[in-house]
């Protein structure tokens, strides 16, 4: 089972949660983070988004995040899915699913994972506005 993926197509939140839940009977808590396309950014109306990535390296960094999370937090499983390509307003972009025995560990780990993803993963976001295209400078 691939627990880290970069893909163009949408994903099923339910299927990803079930994939994680099947990994251990000790799971007592599942925490998710879902990032979606919003219609406003820095005061500008957004009409759509596009994500590009450094193929191979983005997957490597996401796997590194997962491995560090499993090592440094008291969690049982972590899954990360990130979409690339054109994404419409309201569509899914990124999903992180963290499973642990207890909720606090899962919450702490999930928050760390999304922060680390934004910090080190070579995935770049372009916003399409009424004034043109804007590359967002939040990623490496």
N, CA and C atoms as an extended XYZ file, in Angstrom:
420
Properties=species:S:1:pos:R:3:atomname:S:1:resname:S:1:resid:I:1 pbc="F F F"
N         0.841       -1.199        0.000 N   UNK     1
C         0.000        0.000        0.000 CA  UNK     1
C         0.875        1.247        0.000 C   UNK     1
N         0.663        2.077       -0.984 N   UNK     2
C         1.399        3.336       -1.042 CA  UNK     2
C         0.778        4.331       -0.079 C   UNK     2
N         1.562        4.797        0.876 N   UNK     3
C         1.061        5.756        1.853 CA  UNK     3
C         1.432        7.193        1.490 C   UNK     3
N         2.253        7.356        0.457 N   UNK     4
C         2.634        8.689       -0.007 CA  UNK     4
C         2.472        8.719       -1.520 C   UNK     4
N         1.699        9.697       -2.015 N   UNK     5
C         1.483        9.795       -3.456 CA  UNK     5
C         1.380       11.255       -3.893 C   UNK     5
N         1.835       11.506       -5.118 N   UNK     6
C         1.574       12.757       -5.825 CA  UNK     6
C         0.836       12.335       -7.082 C   UNK     6
N        -0.328       12.958       -7.330 N   UNK     7
C        -1.154       12.523       -8.454 CA  UNK     7
C        -1.966       13.671       -9.026 C   UNK     7
N        -2.411       13.514      -10.262 N   UNK     8
C        -3.241       14.532      -10.909 CA  UNK     8
C        -4.714       14.379      -10.538 C   UNK     8
N        -5.170       13.157      -10.438 N   UNK     9
C        -6.593       12.907      -10.202 CA  UNK     9
C        -6.974       13.154       -8.746 C   UNK     9
N        -8.257       13.378       -8.532 N   UNK    10
C        -8.779       13.575       -7.183 CA  UNK    10
C        -8.624       12.278       -6.390 C   UNK    10
N        -8.806       12.369       -5.101 N   UNK    11
C        -8.706       11.213       -4.218 CA  UNK    11
C        -9.967       11.132       -3.376 C   UNK    11
N       -10.220        9.943       -2.839 N   UNK    12
C       -11.347        9.725       -1.949 CA  UNK    12
C       -10.857        9.798       -0.503 C   UNK    12
N       -11.386       10.737        0.249 N   UNK    13
C       -11.010       10.872        1.658 CA  UNK    13
C       -11.341        9.580        2.396 C   UNK    13
N       -12.534        9.046        2.165 N   UNK    14
C       -12.948        7.807        2.835 CA  UNK    14
C       -12.006        6.647        2.518 C   UNK    14
N       -11.622        6.499        1.249 N   UNK    15
C       -10.729        5.398        0.869 CA  UNK    15
C        -9.357        5.550        1.515 C   UNK    15
N        -8.868        6.773        1.596 N   UNK    16
C        -7.556        6.998        2.215 CA  UNK    16
C        -7.603        6.709        3.715 C   UNK    16
N        -8.677        7.108        4.378 N   UNK    17
C        -8.827        6.811        5.806 CA  UNK    17
C        -8.904        5.298        6.020 C   UNK    17
N        -9.678        4.611        5.205 N   UNK    18
C        -9.807        3.150        5.334 CA  UNK    18
C        -8.469        2.457        5.108 C   UNK    18
N        -7.687        2.951        4.136 N   UNK    19
C        -6.368        2.379        3.852 CA  UNK    19
C        -5.492        2.458        5.108 C   UNK    19
N        -5.528        3.597        5.799 N   UNK    20
C        -4.739        3.777        7.018 CA  UNK    20
C        -5.284        2.900        8.142 C   UNK    20
N        -6.598        2.876        8.315 N   UNK    21
C        -7.203        2.099        9.404 CA  UNK    21
C        -6.893        0.613        9.307 C   UNK    21
N        -6.718        0.102        8.095 N   UNK    22
C        -6.441       -1.327        7.892 CA  UNK    22
C        -5.040       -1.734        8.336 C   UNK    22
N        -4.177       -0.763        8.644 N   UNK    23
C        -2.791       -1.090        8.979 CA  UNK    23
C        -2.592       -1.580       10.406 C   UNK    23
N        -3.552       -1.303       11.307 N   UNK    24
C        -3.373       -1.727       12.700 CA  UNK    24
C        -4.701       -1.777       13.442 C   UNK    24
N        -4.850       -2.794       14.279 N   UNK    25
C        -6.040       -2.889       15.133 CA  UNK    25
C        -5.869       -2.049       16.403 C   UNK    25
N        -4.685       -1.491       16.619 N   UNK    26
C        -4.417       -0.667       17.803 CA  UNK    26
C        -4.847        0.792       17.615 C   UNK    26
N        -5.300        1.134       16.406 N   UNK    27
C        -5.688        2.518       16.116 CA  UNK    27
C        -6.932        2.891       16.915 C   UNK    27
N        -6.816        3.982       17.673 N   UNK    28
C        -7.948        4.498       18.435 CA  UNK    28
C        -8.334        5.906       18.014 C   UNK    28
N        -7.484        6.529       17.174 N   UNK    29
C        -7.747        7.895       16.724 CA  UNK    29
C        -7.219        8.072       15.314 C   UNK    29
N        -7.990        8.752       14.489 N   UNK    30
C        -7.566        9.121       13.133 CA  UNK    30
C        -7.830       10.613       12.979 C   UNK    30
N        -6.786       11.347       12.640 N   UNK    31
C        -6.900       12.789       12.424 CA  UNK    31
C        -6.528       13.070       10.978 C   UNK    31
N        -7.311       13.928       10.328 N   UNK    32
C        -7.019       14.278        8.942 CA  UNK    32
C        -6.863       15.782        8.782 C   UNK    32
N        -6.051       16.145        7.798 N   UNK    33
C        -5.993       17.517        7.320 CA  UNK    33
C        -6.320       17.457        5.844 C   UNK    33
N        -7.278       18.273        5.411 N   UNK    34
C        -7.646       18.358        4.005 CA  UNK    34
C        -7.469       19.796        3.553 C   UNK    34
N        -6.596       20.002        2.590 N   UNK    35
C        -6.418       21.322        1.995 CA  UNK    35
C        -7.233       21.394        0.710 C   UNK    35
N        -7.994       22.473        0.544 N   UNK    36
C        -8.845       22.632       -0.638 CA  UNK    36
C        -8.582       23.983       -1.306 C   UNK    36
N        -8.980       24.083       -2.552 N   UNK    37
C        -8.804       25.322       -3.304 CA  UNK    37
C        -9.800       26.381       -2.845 C   UNK    37
N        -9.286       27.534       -2.411 N   UNK    38
C       -10.174       28.615       -1.958 CA  UNK    38
C       -10.253       29.700       -3.025 C   UNK    38
N       -11.286       30.527       -2.925 N   UNK    39
C       -11.540       31.512       -3.981 CA  UNK    39
C       -10.980       32.900       -3.693 C   UNK    39
N       -10.259       33.061       -2.591 N   UNK    40
C        -9.654       34.356       -2.294 CA  UNK    40
C        -8.296       34.138       -1.649 C   UNK    40
N        -7.324       34.964       -2.022 N   UNK    41
C        -5.976       34.864       -1.473 CA  UNK    41
C        -5.352       36.246       -1.507 C   UNK    41
N        -4.874       36.688       -0.370 N   UNK    42
C        -4.265       38.012       -0.245 CA  UNK    42
C        -5.170       39.104       -0.826 C   UNK    42
N        -6.468       38.973       -0.590 N   UNK    43
C        -7.429       39.971       -1.047 CA  UNK    43
C        -7.818       39.871       -2.515 C   UNK    43
N        -7.247       38.953       -3.249 N   UNK    44
C        -7.551       38.781       -4.676 CA  UNK    44
C        -8.501       37.601       -4.881 C   UNK    44
N        -9.433       37.759       -5.813 N   UNK    45
C       -10.325       36.672       -6.193 CA  UNK    45
C        -9.545       35.649       -7.009 C   UNK    45
N        -9.636       34.389       -6.624 N   UNK    46
C        -8.932       33.313       -7.318 CA  UNK    46
C        -9.943       32.563       -8.187 C   UNK    46
N        -9.572       32.360       -9.440 N   UNK    47
C       -10.449       31.644      -10.364 CA  UNK    47
C       -10.060       30.175      -10.513 C   UNK    47
N        -8.819       29.872      -10.189 N   UNK    48
C        -8.331       28.498      -10.270 CA  UNK    48
C        -6.896       28.435       -9.808 C   UNK    48
N        -6.403       27.216       -9.654 N   UNK    49
C        -5.045       26.983       -9.167 CA  UNK    49
C        -4.357       25.968      -10.063 C   UNK    49
N        -3.039       26.027      -10.038 N   UNK    50
C        -2.257       24.990      -10.704 CA  UNK    50
C        -1.052       24.686       -9.828 C   UNK    50
N        -0.792       23.401       -9.631 N   UNK    51
C         0.346       22.971       -8.829 CA  UNK    51
C         1.338       22.248       -9.726 C   UNK    51
N         2.611       22.609       -9.573 N   UNK    52
C         3.692       21.927      -10.268 CA  UNK    52
C         4.610       21.339       -9.209 C   UNK    52
N         5.324       20.288       -9.586 N   UNK    53
C         6.241       19.676       -8.624 CA  UNK    53
C         7.519       19.224       -9.315 C   UNK    53
N         8.555       19.046       -8.512 N   UNK    54
C         9.816       18.488       -8.959 CA  UNK    54
C         9.615       16.985       -8.846 C   UNK    54
N         9.317       16.355       -9.990 N   UNK    55
C         8.966       14.933       -9.989 CA  UNK    55
C        10.097       14.081       -9.420 C   UNK    55
N         9.737       13.153       -8.586 N   UNK    56
C        10.718       12.294       -7.917 CA  UNK    56
C        11.166       12.894       -6.593 C   UNK    56
N        11.553       14.157       -6.609 N   UNK    57
C        12.004       14.805       -5.377 CA  UNK    57
C        10.820       15.111       -4.458 C   UNK    57
N         9.690       15.530       -5.008 N   UNK    58
C         8.511       15.806       -4.171 CA  UNK    58
C         8.086       14.538       -3.441 C   UNK    58
N         8.038       13.418       -4.158 N   UNK    59
C         7.670       12.143       -3.536 CA  UNK    59
C         8.685       11.745       -2.459 C   UNK    59
N         9.961       11.978       -2.744 N   UNK    60
C        11.017       11.656       -1.779 CA  UNK    60
C        10.843       12.477       -0.501 C   UNK    60
N        10.538       13.769       -0.629 N   UNK    61
C        10.367       14.632        0.545 CA  UNK    61
C         9.122       14.234        1.339 C   UNK    61
N         8.037       13.881        0.643 N   UNK    62
C         6.830       13.441        1.348 CA  UNK    62
C         7.096       12.138        2.108 C   UNK    62
N         7.843       11.225        1.498 N   UNK    63
C         8.198        9.973        2.177 CA  UNK    63
C         9.077       10.266        3.396 C   UNK    63
N         9.974       11.242        3.260 N   UNK    64
C        10.827       11.637        4.383 CA  UNK    64
C         9.971       12.192        5.534 C   UNK    64
N         8.985       13.008        5.206 N   UNK    65
C         8.077       13.550        6.223 CA  UNK    65
C         7.358       12.402        6.928 C   UNK    65
N         6.835       11.468        6.158 N   UNK    66
C         6.123       10.324        6.738 CA  UNK    66
C         7.045        9.532        7.666 C   UNK    66
N         8.251        9.229        7.192 N   UNK    67
C         9.184        8.441        7.995 CA  UNK    67
C         9.586        9.152        9.277 C   UNK    67
N         9.840       10.447        9.195 N   UNK    68
C        10.191       11.213       10.392 CA  UNK    68
C         9.016       11.279       11.361 C   UNK    68
N         7.805       11.413       10.829 N   UNK    69
C         6.616       11.447       11.685 CA  UNK    69
C         6.460       10.129       12.436 C   UNK    69
N         6.627        9.014       11.732 N   UNK    70
C         6.505        7.698       12.369 CA  UNK    70
C         7.589        7.487       13.432 C   UNK    70
N         8.759        8.045       13.196 N   UNK    71
C         9.871        7.884       14.134 CA  UNK    71
C         9.734        8.813       15.344 C   UNK    71
N         9.302       10.054       15.121 N   UNK    72
C         9.362       11.084       16.163 CA  UNK    72
C         8.062       11.310       16.930 C   UNK    72
N         6.958       10.769       16.450 N   UNK    73
C         5.674       10.927       17.133 CA  UNK    73
C         5.167        9.541       17.515 C   UNK    73
N         4.325        9.471       18.515 N   UNK    74
C         3.763        8.212       18.960 CA  UNK    74
C         2.517        7.897       18.113 C   UNK    74
N         2.777        7.600       16.823 N   UNK    75
C         1.690        7.317       15.886 CA  UNK    75
C         1.930        5.972       15.209 C   UNK    75
N         0.860        5.418       14.664 N   UNK    76
C         0.921        4.094       14.045 CA  UNK    76
C         1.033        4.138       12.530 C   UNK    76
N         0.453        5.168       11.900 N   UNK    77
C         0.510        5.267       10.441 CA  UNK    77
C         0.282        6.699       10.010 C   UNK    77
N         0.870        7.053        8.862 N   UNK    78
C         0.718        8.372        8.256 CA  UNK    78
C         0.582        8.172        6.749 C   UNK    78
N        -0.407        8.816        6.159 N   UNK    79
C        -0.569        8.814        4.703 CA  UNK    79
C        -0.637       10.262        4.224 C   UNK    79
N        -0.006       10.519        3.076 N   UNK    80
C        -0.004       11.864        2.499 CA  UNK    80
C        -0.284       11.736        1.003 C   UNK    80
N        -1.297       12.475        0.530 N   UNK    81
C        -1.620       12.523       -0.896 CA  UNK    81
C        -1.665       13.993       -1.296 C   UNK    81
N        -0.947       14.348       -2.365 N   UNK    82
C        -0.947       15.728       -2.865 CA  UNK    82
C        -1.234       15.702       -4.351 C   UNK    82
N        -2.156       16.549       -4.774 N   UNK    83
C        -2.479       16.651       -6.191 CA  UNK    83
C        -1.599       17.696       -6.869 C   UNK    83
N        -1.392       17.495       -8.164 N   UNK    84
C        -0.717       18.469       -9.007 CA  UNK    84
C        -1.576       18.680      -10.251 C   UNK    84
N        -1.230       19.712      -11.013 N   UNK    85
C        -2.006       20.054      -12.193 CA  UNK    85
C        -3.029       21.128      -11.848 C   UNK    85
N        -4.000       21.299      -12.738 N   UNK    86
C        -5.035       22.314      -12.527 CA  UNK    86
C        -6.051       21.836      -11.505 C   UNK    86
N        -6.388       22.726      -10.567 N   UNK    87
C        -7.329       22.397       -9.495 CA  UNK    87
C        -8.343       23.524       -9.400 C   UNK    87
N        -9.605       23.161       -9.391 N   UNK    88
C       -10.671       24.155       -9.307 CA  UNK    88
C       -10.940       24.592       -7.878 C   UNK    88
N       -11.642       25.690       -7.753 N   UNK    89
C       -12.042       26.204       -6.449 CA  UNK    89
C       -12.936       25.150       -5.769 C   UNK    89
N       -12.649       24.873       -4.504 N   UNK    90
C       -13.417       23.884       -3.750 CA  UNK    90
C       -12.926       22.455       -3.906 C   UNK    90
N       -12.014       22.218       -4.836 N   UNK    91
C       -11.512       20.856       -5.041 CA  UNK    91
C       -10.439       20.509       -4.011 C   UNK    91
N       -10.229       19.215       -3.805 N   UNK    92
C        -9.196       18.719       -2.896 CA  UNK    92
C        -7.810       18.966       -3.466 C   UNK    92
N        -6.874       19.344       -2.595 N   UNK    93
C        -5.474       19.531       -2.994 CA  UNK    93
C        -4.582       18.536       -2.274 C   UNK    93
N        -4.648       18.534       -0.940 N   UNK    94
C        -3.744       17.698       -0.151 CA  UNK    94
C        -4.507       17.060        0.999 C   UNK    94
N        -4.153       15.811        1.299 N   UNK    95
C        -4.759       15.096        2.409 CA  UNK    95
C        -3.652       14.446        3.229 C   UNK    95
N        -3.721       14.660        4.533 N   UNK    96
C        -2.830       13.973        5.462 CA  UNK    96
C        -3.720       13.204        6.432 C   UNK    96
N        -3.437       11.914        6.594 N   UNK    97
C        -4.185       11.061        7.508 CA  UNK    97
C        -3.190       10.483        8.507 C   UNK    97
N        -3.448       10.733        9.786 N   UNK    98
C        -2.563       10.229       10.846 CA  UNK    98
C        -3.387        9.374       11.799 C   UNK    98
N        -2.867        8.182       12.097 N   UNK    99
C        -3.540        7.266       13.018 CA  UNK    99
C        -2.621        6.975       14.206 C   UNK    99
N        -3.236        6.943       15.376 N   UNK   100
C        -2.493        6.642       16.609 CA  UNK   100
C        -3.434        5.961       17.590 C   UNK   100
N        -2.893        5.574       18.724 N   UNK   101
C        -3.742        5.000       19.760 CA  UNK   101
C        -4.604        6.074       20.416 C   UNK   101
N        -4.028        7.280       20.550 N   UNK   102
C        -4.707        8.359       21.258 CA  UNK   102
C        -4.735        9.629       20.416 C   UNK   102
N        -5.772       10.431       20.558 N   UNK   103
C        -6.010       11.587       19.688 CA  UNK   103
C        -4.927       12.656       19.741 C   UNK   103
N        -4.396       12.953       20.918 N   UNK   104
C        -3.437       14.048       21.019 CA  UNK   104
C        -2.205       13.806       20.157 C   UNK   104
N        -1.708       12.575       20.156 N   UNK   105
C        -0.545       12.238       19.331 CA  UNK   105
C        -0.861       12.452       17.851 C   UNK   105
N        -2.054       12.038       17.443 N   UNK   106
C        -2.437       12.177       16.036 CA  UNK   106
C        -2.591       13.647       15.646 C   UNK   106
N        -3.200       14.455       16.500 N   UNK   107
C        -3.346       15.882       16.206 CA  UNK   107
C        -1.981       16.555       16.069 C   UNK   107
N        -1.091       16.310       17.026 N   UNK   108
C         0.232       16.948       16.999 CA  UNK   108
C         1.009       16.544       15.746 C   UNK   108
N         0.955       15.277       15.409 N   UNK   109
C         1.681       14.777       14.247 CA  UNK   109
C         1.108       15.344       12.950 C   UNK   109
N        -0.201       15.389       12.842 N   UNK   110
C        -0.837       15.884       11.622 CA  UNK   110
C        -0.464       17.350       11.376 C   UNK   110
N        -0.486       18.148       12.428 N   UNK   111
C        -0.132       19.564       12.294 CA  UNK   111
C         1.331       19.711       11.878 C   UNK   111
N         2.207       18.906       12.459 N   UNK   112
C         3.618       18.939       12.087 CA  UNK   112
C         3.798       18.551       10.620 C   UNK   112
N         3.078       17.518       10.179 N   UNK   113
C         3.218       17.036        8.795 CA  UNK   113
C         2.868       18.115        7.777 C   UNK   113
N         1.753       18.824        7.965 N   UNK   114
C         1.384       19.836        6.966 CA  UNK   114
C         2.358       21.012        7.018 C   UNK   114
N         2.816       21.382        8.184 N   UNK   115
C         3.792       22.470        8.283 CA  UNK   115
C         5.104       22.079        7.600 C   UNK   115
N         5.540       20.868        7.818 N   UNK   116
C         6.783       20.390        7.209 CA  UNK   116
C         6.619       20.231        5.699 C   UNK   116
N         5.457       19.762        5.258 N   UNK   117
C         5.190       19.642        3.831 CA  UNK   117
C         5.358       21.001        3.159 C   UNK   117
N         4.738       22.030        3.724 N   UNK   118
C         4.831       23.369        3.147 CA  UNK   118
C         6.259       23.904        3.195 C   UNK   118
N         7.022       23.483        4.180 N   UNK   119
C         8.387       23.983        4.350 CA  UNK   119
C         9.392       23.346        3.392 C   UNK   119
N         9.315       22.030        3.165 N   UNK   120
C        10.399       21.358        2.442 CA  UNK   120
C        10.019       20.694        1.122 C   UNK   120
N         8.735       20.562        0.804 N   UNK   121
C         8.360       19.805       -0.388 CA  UNK   121
C         8.371       20.699       -1.625 C   UNK   121
N         9.077       20.285       -2.679 N   UNK   122
C         9.125       21.099       -3.898 CA  UNK   122
C         7.850       20.955       -4.744 C   UNK   122
N         6.796       21.577       -4.229 N   UNK   123
C         5.518       21.689       -4.942 CA  UNK   123
C         5.171       23.168       -4.930 C   UNK   123
N         4.906       23.700       -6.125 N   UNK   124
C         4.674       25.140       -6.249 CA  UNK   124
C         3.255       25.420       -6.720 C   UNK   124
N         2.676       26.503       -6.188 N   UNK   125
C         1.289       26.865       -6.484 CA  UNK   125
C         1.235       28.137       -7.311 C   UNK   125
N         0.444       28.062       -8.390 N   UNK   126
C         0.160       29.231       -9.208 CA  UNK   126
C        -1.329       29.537       -9.056 C   UNK   126
N        -1.643       30.796       -8.742 N   UNK   127
C        -3.036       31.226       -8.627 CA  UNK   127
C        -3.418       32.015       -9.872 C   UNK   127
N        -4.607       31.723      -10.389 N   UNK   128
C        -5.135       32.461      -11.534 CA  UNK   128
C        -6.146       33.469      -11.010 C   UNK   128
N        -5.841       34.767      -11.189 N   UNK   129
C        -6.706       35.840      -10.702 CA  UNK   129
C        -7.218       36.651      -11.879 C   UNK   129
N        -8.105       37.595      -11.594 N   UNK   130
C        -8.609       38.490      -12.639 CA  UNK   130
C        -7.485       39.360      -13.203 C   UNK   130
N        -6.426       39.554      -12.412 N   UNK   131
C        -5.296       40.384      -12.844 CA  UNK   131
C        -4.182       39.571      -13.492 C   UNK   131
N        -4.334       38.265      -13.541 N   UNK   132
C        -3.303       37.413      -14.145 CA  UNK   132
C        -2.880       36.287      -13.233 C   UNK   132
N        -1.772       35.655      -13.608 N   UNK   133
C        -1.241       34.514      -12.862 CA  UNK   133
C        -0.227       34.980      -11.836 C   UNK   133
N        -0.265       34.349      -10.648 N   UNK   134
C         0.650       34.690       -9.564 CA  UNK   134
C         1.240       33.395       -9.007 C   UNK   134
N         2.578       33.306       -8.986 N   UNK   135
C         3.232       32.186       -8.309 CA  UNK   135
C         3.287       32.509       -6.830 C   UNK   135
N         2.838       31.597       -5.993 N   UNK   136
C         2.839       31.809       -4.551 CA  UNK   136
C         4.180       31.354       -3.994 C   UNK   136
N         4.794       32.167       -3.171 N   UNK   137
C         6.153       31.928       -2.685 CA  UNK   137
C         6.191       31.239       -1.322 C   UNK   137
N         5.292       30.309       -1.055 N   UNK   138
C         5.267       29.651        0.261 CA  UNK   138
C         6.107       28.386        0.316 C   UNK   138
N         6.592       27.935       -0.820 N   UNK   139
C         7.303       26.649       -0.870 CA  UNK   139
C         8.760       26.858       -1.258 C   UNK   139
N         9.609       25.842       -1.058 N   UNK   140
C        11.024       25.952       -1.432 CA  UNK   140
C        11.193       26.099       -2.941 C   UNK   140
